[in-house]
Amino acid sequence: MRAGYRIALFFLLWGYGPAIVHSVLESTLLRFVAPEWFWLQGIALNLLRMAIIFAAGWAVARYVDRRPFADYGFHLSAVWWIDFCFGLLLGAALMALVFLVEWLAGWITIVDLWHSDPPGMAFGPAFLAAFILYLVVAIAEELLTRGNQMLNIVEGMSSFGYVLAVFIAWIISSVIFGLLHIFNPHATLTSTTNLMLMGFMFGLGFALTGELALPIGLHFTWNLVQGNVYGFPVSGKMQYATSFIAINQHGPELWTGGAFGPEAGLLGILATVAGMMAIVGWVRWRYGNLSLRRLHVRLPA
C-alpha cells in the first residue's frame, strides 16, 4: 500500500477507534457513574484510548506498514529512557521560564495554591487524572504525527533523497499537528501557526534520534506543567483545572496568548525556539553529531 494510504488508514483508526468506543460507553455504562467519580472515569477512558491506539498502531505496523511497531520510535533501550528524561526536564523548564517571565513582568497574579477544581475534589486524584490525560495525549499524538506519519512520508518521498525527504516529512507532520488543534476553544490563525512550530520542535527530537522518547517526554511535561502546575490554559482548554498554582492572567495577549494559553503568544514562540536549541545541544552532546540518518525507514537500494 502506498505511503499516503497507510497514513490515512492509521489516522482514521487513531481518531475514530477511541471515539466510537467512547460513544458506546457513554450511552451504556457511563450513564451510571456518579459525578464525584469523574476523575476516575477520565483516567479509565484515557487508558482505554491509549490501549485502542496502541492496538491500532501495532496492527497497522504489522499488517499494513510491514514493520516492527518499535520502528515508530519505541526501541526501549537505556538510551531511550535517558532521552525521555531529558524531554521531561526540558518541557518543565520551558514552562517554568514562561511562568517566571510573565510573573516578573506583572502579567499574572497568583490567586491560590494547591487549587482543586471542582473545589470539593481532593487534589491528588484530580491531579492524577490530568497526569494520565497528558501522558496519553503526548504518546498518542507523537505516535501519530511523528512515528507513523514521518516514517511513511520519508518512504513516500524517498525519490527526493533521504535528507530532503526527512525535511518534507518534518514540515508536513508539523502542519498536521497544528491543524489537529484548529477547532480548540479560542483557536486563532496565530495559535495554529504557533502549534505548527511546536510540531517542528517535537519533530526535531524525532528526526535527530529516530525515537519518540524525547518528543514524548517534552510534549508531556510541556502540557502538564503548563496547565496543572502553573494554571495556564493548554491549547485553549482547562481540562482538570486542578493546579499547584492558580492564576489570573492580565498581560498583553500578543505575548501571553490570552485565553488560548502561552502556545498562542510570543512567549510560547520564544520557549519553542529555546526548546529547539536545547534539543540540538543535547543531541550533539549525547550522540556526537546532528545526523538525520537515524529514522527506521526502508529506502530503495
matplotlib code that plots the C-alpha trace (Angstrom):
import matplotlib.pyplot as plt

x = [0.0, 1.3, 2.5, -0.4, -3.0, -1.0, -1.0, -4.7, -5.7, -3.9, -5.3, -8.8, -8.2, -6.4, -9.3, -12.4, -11.5, -11.5, -14.4, -16.7, -15.8, -16.3, -19.7, -20.9, -19.7, -21.4, -24.8, -24.4, -22.0, -21.1, -24.7, -24.5, -21.2, -21.7, -20.4, -18.0, -16.1, -15.5, -11.7, -11.7, -13.9, -11.4, -8.4, -10.2, -11.3, -7.8, -6.1, -8.7, -8.0, -4.3, -4.9, -7.0, -4.4, -1.6, -3.6, -4.3, -0.7, 0.6, -1.9, -1.1, 2.7, 2.5, -0.1, 0.0, 3.4, 5.1, 7.5, 8.0, 5.9, 9.1, 10.3, 7.7, 10.1, 9.8, 13.1, 13.1, 16.8, 18.6, 19.4, 15.6, 14.8, 17.7, 16.3, 12.8, 14.0, 15.7, 12.5, 10.6, 13.1, 13.1, 9.3, 9.1, 11.9, 10.5, 7.1, 8.8, 10.6, 7.3, 5.7, 8.7, 8.8, 5.0, 5.2, 8.2, 6.5, 3.4, 1.2, -0.1, -1.4, -1.2, -4.6, -4.4, -2.0, -2.9, -6.1, -8.6, -11.3, -14.1, -13.4, -14.6, -12.4, -9.3, -6.1, -4.3, -7.0, -7.8, -4.1, -3.7, -6.5, -4.6, -1.3, -2.8, -4.6, -1.5, 0.6, -1.8, -2.1, 1.7, 2.1, -0.9, -0.1, 3.6, 2.9, 0.5, 2.3, 6.0, 6.2, 3.7, 3.5, 7.1, 8.4, 5.8, 6.2, 10.0, 9.5, 6.9, 9.3, 12.5, 13.0, 14.0, 16.9, 16.9, 17.7, 15.1, 12.5, 13.0, 12.6, 9.4, 8.0, 9.1, 7.2, 4.1, 3.7, 4.2, 1.4, -0.9, -0.1, -1.1, -4.3, -5.3, -5.9, -7.7, -11.1, -9.9, -11.6, -10.2, -8.1, -6.8, -4.6, -1.8, -2.3, -2.5, 0.7, 2.5, 1.4, 2.9, 6.1, 5.7, 5.2, 8.5, 10.2, 8.8, 9.8, 13.3, 13.8, 12.5, 14.5, 17.7, 17.3, 14.9, 13.0, 9.9, 11.5, 12.5, 9.3, 7.0, 8.8, 8.9, 5.2, 4.0, 5.6, 5.0, 1.3, 1.1, 3.3, 1.6, -1.9, -1.7, 1.4, 1.1, -2.6, -2.3, -4.8, -3.4, -4.3, -7.4, -8.6, -8.6, -9.3, -8.9, -8.1, -6.6, -3.2, -0.4, -0.7, -3.9, -3.5, -5.3, -3.7, -3.9, -0.9, -0.8, -2.4, 0.3, 2.8, 0.7, -1.6, -4.7, -7.4, -5.7, -2.6, 1.1, 1.1, -0.7, 1.7, 5.2, 6.5, 5.3, 7.2, 10.4, 10.1, 9.7, 12.8, 14.7, 13.5, 14.8, 18.2, 18.3, 17.4, 20.2, 22.7, 21.6, 21.8, 25.2, 26.5, 24.8, 25.3, 28.4, 26.7, 23.5, 22.9, 19.4, 20.1, 18.5, 14.9, 14.0, 12.8, 13.1, 14.7, 15.2, 18.7]
y = [0.0, 3.5, 5.7, 8.1, 5.4, 3.8, 7.2, 7.8, 4.4, 4.8, 8.4, 7.0, 4.2, 6.7, 9.2, 7.1, 4.0, 5.6, 7.9, 5.0, 3.1, 6.2, 6.9, 3.3, 3.6, 7.0, 5.5, 2.5, 2.1, 5.8, 6.7, 5.2, 6.9, 9.4, 13.0, 12.8, 10.0, 12.0, 11.9, 8.1, 7.9, 10.2, 8.0, 4.9, 6.4, 7.8, 4.5, 2.7, 5.3, 4.5, 0.8, 1.2, 3.4, 1.1, -1.9, 0.1, 1.1, -2.5, -3.8, -1.2, -1.6, -5.4, -5.9, -2.6, -1.0, -4.4, -3.2, -3.8, -1.5, -0.4, 1.3, 4.0, 5.2, 2.7, 0.8, 0.9, 0.9, 2.7, 5.5, 5.8, 6.3, 8.9, 10.9, 10.6, 12.0, 14.9, 15.6, 15.7, 18.1, 20.3, 20.6, 21.5, 24.0, 25.8, 26.3, 27.4, 30.0, 31.2, 31.5, 33.3, 35.9, 36.6, 36.8, 39.2, 41.3, 41.6, 39.9, 37.3, 37.3, 34.2, 33.8, 30.3, 27.4, 23.7, 24.7, 21.9, 22.0, 21.4, 22.9, 19.8, 17.4, 16.0, 17.4, 14.1, 12.3, 15.3, 15.9, 12.2, 12.5, 15.4, 13.4, 10.4, 12.6, 14.5, 11.3, 9.7, 12.8, 13.0, 9.3, 9.3, 12.5, 11.7, 8.2, 9.7, 12.8, 11.7, 8.0, 6.9, 10.0, 11.0, 7.4, 6.8, 10.3, 9.8, 6.5, 8.0, 10.9, 8.8, 9.7, 13.2, 11.8, 10.9, 14.3, 16.3, 13.6, 14.0, 17.7, 17.3, 14.8, 17.0, 20.0, 18.1, 16.3, 19.7, 21.3, 18.3, 18.7, 22.3, 21.6, 19.0, 21.8, 24.2, 23.6, 24.0, 26.8, 30.3, 28.9, 31.6, 31.7, 32.7, 29.8, 27.3, 28.7, 28.5, 24.9, 24.1, 25.5, 23.4, 20.3, 21.3, 21.3, 17.8, 16.6, 17.8, 15.4, 12.5, 13.4, 13.6, 10.5, 8.3, 7.6, 9.1, 9.3, 12.9, 14.2, 12.3, 13.5, 17.1, 17.0, 15.5, 18.0, 20.9, 20.3, 19.1, 21.8, 24.4, 23.6, 21.7, 23.3, 26.9, 27.1, 28.3, 27.2, 24.3, 24.8, 26.8, 24.2, 24.0, 20.2, 19.0, 22.6, 21.4, 23.1, 23.8, 27.5, 29.2, 32.5, 35.5, 36.5, 40.1, 40.8, 41.7, 38.9, 39.2, 38.0, 35.7, 34.1, 35.1, 32.6, 30.0, 30.0, 30.5, 28.5, 31.4, 34.1, 35.4, 33.9, 30.5, 31.0, 32.0, 29.0, 26.8, 28.2, 27.8, 24.2, 23.5, 25.0, 22.8, 19.7, 20.4, 20.9, 17.7, 15.5, 17.0, 16.2, 12.7, 11.4, 13.3, 14.5, 16.0, 13.5, 12.9, 9.3, 7.7, 7.0, 3.4, 3.7, 1.4, 3.1, 1.8, 0.4]
z = [0.0, -0.9, 1.9, 1.7, 2.1, 5.0, 6.8, 6.1, 7.5, 10.8, 11.0, 10.8, 13.3, 15.6, 15.6, 15.2, 17.1, 20.6, 19.6, 18.7, 21.9, 24.0, 22.4, 23.1, 26.7, 27.2, 26.1, 28.4, 31.4, 31.9, 32.4, 35.9, 37.0, 39.8, 39.1, 42.0, 40.2, 37.1, 37.7, 37.9, 34.7, 33.0, 33.9, 32.8, 29.5, 28.7, 29.5, 27.2, 24.5, 24.8, 24.6, 21.4, 19.8, 20.6, 19.3, 16.1, 15.8, 16.2, 13.7, 11.1, 11.7, 11.3, 8.5, 6.6, 7.0, 7.3, 10.0, 13.8, 15.9, 17.7, 14.5, 15.1, 17.9, 20.7, 20.9, 24.7, 25.5, 28.3, 25.8, 25.0, 28.7, 29.1, 26.2, 27.7, 31.0, 29.2, 27.4, 30.7, 32.2, 29.1, 28.9, 32.6, 32.3, 29.3, 31.0, 34.2, 32.1, 30.6, 34.0, 35.5, 32.7, 33.0, 36.8, 36.8, 34.1, 36.3, 33.7, 36.1, 39.7, 41.9, 43.5, 45.1, 45.8, 45.6, 43.8, 43.4, 40.7, 41.5, 44.9, 46.8, 44.9, 46.6, 45.0, 44.5, 42.4, 40.3, 39.5, 38.7, 36.2, 34.5, 34.7, 32.8, 30.3, 29.2, 29.2, 26.9, 24.7, 24.4, 23.4, 21.1, 19.2, 18.9, 17.6, 15.0, 13.7, 14.2, 14.5, 11.8, 9.6, 9.4, 8.6, 5.9, 4.3, 4.2, 2.4, 0.1, -0.7, -1.0, -4.6, -3.4, -1.4, 2.3, 3.8, 1.7, 2.3, 6.1, 5.9, 3.8, 6.3, 9.2, 7.7, 6.7, 10.0, 11.8, 9.7, 10.5, 14.2, 14.1, 12.3, 14.8, 17.2, 14.8, 16.5, 20.0, 22.1, 21.4, 18.5, 16.0, 13.0, 15.3, 17.7, 14.8, 13.3, 16.7, 17.2, 13.8, 15.1, 18.2, 16.0, 14.3, 17.8, 18.6, 15.2, 15.7, 18.5, 16.4, 13.3, 15.2, 17.4, 15.4, 18.6, 20.3, 23.7, 23.7, 21.9, 24.2, 27.4, 26.2, 25.0, 28.2, 30.7, 28.4, 28.7, 32.3, 33.8, 31.7, 32.8, 36.2, 37.8, 36.7, 35.8, 32.2, 29.5, 27.5, 23.8, 24.7, 27.3, 31.1, 31.5, 35.1, 36.2, 39.5, 39.7, 42.1, 41.3, 40.3, 38.4, 36.9, 33.6, 32.6, 30.4, 26.7, 24.7, 22.0, 24.5, 26.8, 24.2, 26.2, 26.6, 24.4, 26.7, 26.1, 22.8, 21.1, 22.4, 21.6, 24.9, 23.6, 20.4, 22.3, 24.5, 21.4, 19.8, 23.1, 23.2, 19.7, 20.6, 23.7, 21.7, 19.2, 22.1, 23.8, 20.7, 19.8, 23.3, 23.6, 20.1, 18.9, 15.7, 14.3, 11.5, 10.3, 9.4, 12.4, 11.3, 10.9, 7.3, 4.3, 1.4, -2.2, -2.9]

ax = plt.figure().add_subplot(projection="3d")
ax.plot(x, y, z, "-o")
ax.set_aspect("equal")
plt.show()
